Amino acid sequence: LQQFSDTGSRKEHVKITSESKPGFLERLSETSGGMLMGLVTFLLSFYLLFTNEGRALRTAKSLDEGLSLVIPLDSIHSVSQQNEGRLVHLAGSLSTSKPLFDPSYGLSIQAVKLKRNVEMYQWVEYEDSKEYEENGEIKKETKYSYNTEWKSEVVNSRNFDREIGHKNPSAMAVESFTAVSSNVQVGSFVLSKGLVDKIDDFKQLSLSNLEDPHADVTRGGDYFYHSENPRRPEVGDLRVSFFYAGLSGDDPHLGSADKVTVIARQRGDQLVPYHTKSGDVLQILYLGDLSVEEVFQKEHESNTMKTWALRAAGWLAMFVGISLMTRIFYTLVDWFPVVRDLVNIGLKAFAFCVASSLSLLTISIGWLFYRPLWALLIGLLSVVPIVVAKSRVPPKKQQ
């Protein structure tokens, strides 16, 4: 059943759908599907937690190995054969052989990357839903509202609840793209593709010094507009902006070339990935002039942040998995409101404790081969949530 009510504006309407309340068997069937999904999520969490610890320790060992082997170069303007195949550290200004062009807009810049970002003025649909029970039925009230916005991707209006009056074009007349310089150097050394990929600190390019490239294109601020009236755009109008990363030549408006610090393997006049004995790869690039110690400290900090983020994701996956697998107990009592709420709290507490214990246990197993004492300590910590949970349970009255 569908019921429509209009708010008087073509930009907003409300739809109400209703369906009969699902029976016990139907809810049980849905819970069974959720249990299967929970089992898969639960098993994946073990894999994520275990492999993350191995990755973190391998990366840390590789960084320590790199720090003990790295050689700071005396000069970036000459290639010494003595350092062939070795891990080297150097810092200097970026340089590229030729500027990057966008002939469509009469624009060029001496940089490692030039990004053309195209946005189209389009309709965007927003949903706001709420569910409630009425006359033994579950009703869902959804408010759909529409707004016009600049978007980098084409918004498919065919998926809107009401496309009439909110139709978007199916494609953009101008495409976005990123141009990358084919030859990027620091002094006499050529950077590998992996190092060039790390130069991604994009800044918006000011268009104040450029002329309007075509009769049908006008410049407003730092945008080129394909629009009859940029101040009052219509659906389908375009605006184009430009971004650059890795300034590689002195520019009167943008300043001097960007400085970078690189740690990589020297192969001839090229800087390429270095494979450590621990099985990891080192090819590091940071903006600015950094010492060897500063670079490796930043890498260790990055590794620590990634490790903790993945640990949190692993724990959350385990918590969700256990919650879905134990959901059946909630379904069995969900027609008793008080009992249902108590069971729900109990199941959440159970999932929290078990997920915490199993996560710590999995992490300790991951450390077993590398640092046995730490593994033992974390293994003992894994018992704490269960002990705390048991201590909260009141003892049985003596007979």
SVG drawing of the C-alpha trace seen along z (x, -y; Angstrom):
<svg xmlns="http://www.w3.org/2000/svg" viewBox="-6 -38 88 64">
<polyline fill="none" stroke="black" stroke-width="0.4" points="0.0,0.0 1.3,-3.4 0.0,-6.8 1.3,-10.1 0.9,-13.6 2.4,-16.7 3.7,-19.6 2.8,-22.1 6.4,-22.4 7.8,-20.3 11.0,-19.9 9.6,-17.9 7.0,-15.1 6.2,-12.4 5.5,-8.7 4.0,-6.3 4.3,-2.5 2.8,0.1 3.1,3.8 1.7,6.4 3.8,7.1 6.0,10.1 5.0,13.3 7.3,15.4 8.4,17.8 9.2,14.9 11.3,13.2 13.0,16.5 13.9,16.9 15.4,13.4 17.4,14.1 18.8,17.3 20.0,15.4 21.6,12.9 23.3,15.7 25.0,16.9 26.2,13.4 27.3,13.1 29.4,16.3 31.1,15.1 31.9,11.7 33.1,13.5 35.5,15.7 36.8,12.7 37.6,10.8 40.1,13.5 41.8,13.3 42.0,9.5 43.3,9.4 45.9,12.2 47.3,10.9 47.4,7.3 49.7,8.3 52.1,10.1 52.0,7.1 52.7,4.6 55.6,6.5 57.1,7.1 56.8,3.4 58.4,2.4 61.3,4.9 61.7,3.6 61.9,0.0 64.5,0.9 66.5,2.8 66.2,-0.2 67.4,-2.7 70.5,-0.5 71.4,-0.4 70.4,-3.7 73.1,-6.0 72.6,-9.8 73.9,-11.1 76.5,-13.8 75.2,-15.3 72.0,-14.9 73.6,-16.3 76.0,-13.4 75.3,-9.6 77.9,-7.6 78.4,-4.0 79.5,-3.1 75.9,-3.3 74.5,-1.0 71.8,1.2 71.9,-0.4 69.2,-2.1 69.8,-5.9 68.4,-9.1 68.3,-12.4 66.4,-15.7 65.9,-18.3 63.6,-20.2 61.3,-18.4 62.0,-18.9 60.2,-17.8 61.3,-17.8 58.3,-19.8 55.2,-21.5 51.7,-19.9 49.1,-21.4 45.4,-21.5 45.0,-23.0 41.2,-23.1 41.5,-25.9 44.8,-27.4 46.5,-26.4 50.0,-25.0 52.0,-24.5 55.4,-23.0 54.3,-20.4 54.3,-16.6 50.5,-16.3 47.7,-18.5 44.1,-17.6 41.1,-18.9 38.0,-18.7 34.6,-19.0 31.4,-19.5 27.8,-19.6 24.8,-21.4 22.4,-18.6 19.4,-17.6 20.2,-15.6 17.6,-13.5 17.6,-13.3 15.6,-10.7 14.5,-10.9 12.6,-7.9 10.9,-6.8 8.9,-3.7 6.0,-3.3 3.2,-0.8 -0.4,-1.5 -3.4,0.9 -1.2,4.0 0.8,2.8 4.4,1.4 4.3,-1.9 7.3,-3.6 7.1,-7.4 9.7,-8.7 10.2,-12.3 11.9,-13.0 13.5,-16.4 15.3,-17.7 18.1,-20.3 20.4,-21.5 24.1,-21.2 27.5,-21.1 28.6,-17.4 31.7,-15.8 29.8,-12.6 26.7,-12.2 23.7,-11.7 21.3,-9.2 17.9,-10.8 16.2,-7.6 16.7,-6.2 14.8,-9.1 11.4,-8.5 10.0,-11.2 12.1,-12.0 9.5,-14.4 10.8,-17.9 14.2,-16.6 15.8,-15.2 19.5,-15.2 21.6,-14.8 23.0,-11.3 26.6,-12.4 29.0,-15.4 30.1,-17.2 33.6,-17.8 35.5,-15.1 37.7,-15.2 41.2,-13.9 44.7,-13.9 47.8,-14.4 51.1,-13.0 54.6,-14.0 56.4,-11.2 59.8,-12.2 60.1,-13.4 63.5,-14.0 65.3,-15.2 68.6,-16.4 70.1,-13.8 67.8,-11.0 64.6,-9.8 61.7,-8.9 59.9,-5.5 56.2,-5.4 55.6,-4.3 57.3,-7.4 55.5,-9.7 52.2,-8.2 53.0,-9.5 53.0,-13.1 49.3,-13.8 49.1,-17.1 46.8,-18.8 46.3,-22.5 43.7,-24.5 45.2,-26.5 44.3,-30.2 42.8,-31.2 43.0,-34.9 45.9,-35.4 44.1,-33.5 41.8,-34.8 38.4,-33.2 39.4,-30.3 36.2,-30.3 33.2,-32.5 30.8,-30.1 33.1,-29.8 33.4,-32.5 35.7,-32.7 34.4,-33.4 36.9,-33.2 38.9,-30.0 36.3,-28.3 35.6,-28.2 31.8,-28.1 29.9,-26.5 26.8,-28.5 24.8,-31.4 24.6,-32.9 27.2,-31.5 25.5,-33.4 22.2,-31.6 23.2,-28.2 20.7,-25.8 20.7,-22.0 23.3,-20.7 25.6,-23.6 29.3,-22.8 32.1,-24.4 35.8,-23.4 38.6,-23.9 42.2,-22.9 44.5,-21.4 48.2,-20.7 50.6,-18.6 54.4,-18.7 55.4,-22.1 58.5,-21.3 59.8,-24.7 59.9,-28.3 56.7,-30.1 56.2,-33.9 52.7,-33.3 53.1,-30.0 56.6,-30.3 59.6,-28.0 59.6,-24.2 58.5,-21.8 61.2,-20.1 60.9,-16.4 62.8,-13.8 63.2,-10.3 64.4,-7.0 64.7,-4.3 67.1,-2.0 69.6,-3.5 69.6,-1.7 71.7,-3.6 70.2,-7.1 66.8,-5.8 65.2,-5.6 63.3,-2.3 61.7,-0.1 64.1,1.5 63.1,5.1 64.1,5.8 65.0,9.2 61.8,9.0 59.8,9.3 58.6,5.7 59.2,2.9 60.7,-0.5 60.2,-3.5 59.4,-6.5 58.6,-10.1 57.7,-13.1 57.3,-16.7 60.0,-19.0 63.6,-18.5 63.7,-15.7 66.5,-13.9 66.8,-10.1 65.6,-9.8 62.6,-12.1 61.5,-10.0 61.7,-6.7 59.9,-8.1 57.0,-9.3 56.9,-5.8 56.8,-4.1 53.9,-6.5 52.0,-5.7 52.5,-2.0 51.2,-2.3 48.1,-4.3 47.3,-1.7 47.8,1.2 45.4,-0.3 42.8,-1.2 42.8,2.4 42.7,3.8 39.6,1.6 38.0,2.8 38.8,6.4 37.2,6.1 34.1,4.3 33.7,7.1 33.9,9.7 31.4,7.8 28.9,7.5 29.4,11.1 28.7,12.4 25.7,10.0 24.2,11.4 24.8,15.0 23.2,14.6 20.3,12.5 18.1,15.7 17.7,15.5 16.3,12.0 13.9,13.1 12.6,16.0 11.5,13.6 10.7,10.4 7.0,10.5 7.7,10.0 8.8,6.3 10.6,6.4 12.3,9.8 13.2,8.7 15.0,5.5 16.9,7.5 18.0,10.2 19.1,7.5 21.4,5.8 22.7,9.3 23.5,10.2 25.3,6.9 27.4,7.4 28.2,11.0 29.2,9.9 31.4,7.1 33.2,9.5 33.7,12.4 34.8,10.0 37.4,8.3 38.7,11.7 39.0,13.4 40.5,10.2 43.3,10.1 43.8,13.9 44.1,13.6 46.6,10.7 48.7,12.6 48.9,15.6 50.0,13.2 52.9,12.1 53.8,15.6 56.6,16.2 58.1,12.7 57.8,11.7 56.7,14.6 56.7,12.6 54.4,10.0 52.2,12.7 51.9,14.3 51.1,11.0 48.4,10.2 47.1,13.8 46.6,13.3 44.9,9.9 42.3,11.8 41.0,13.5 40.2,10.2 36.9,9.3 35.5,12.8 36.7,12.6 35.1,9.1 31.9,10.4 31.8,13.4 32.4,11.2 29.3,9.1 27.1,12.2 25.6,12.5 26.5,15.8 23.8,18.4 22.2,18.5 23.4,21.2 21.0,24.0"/>
</svg>
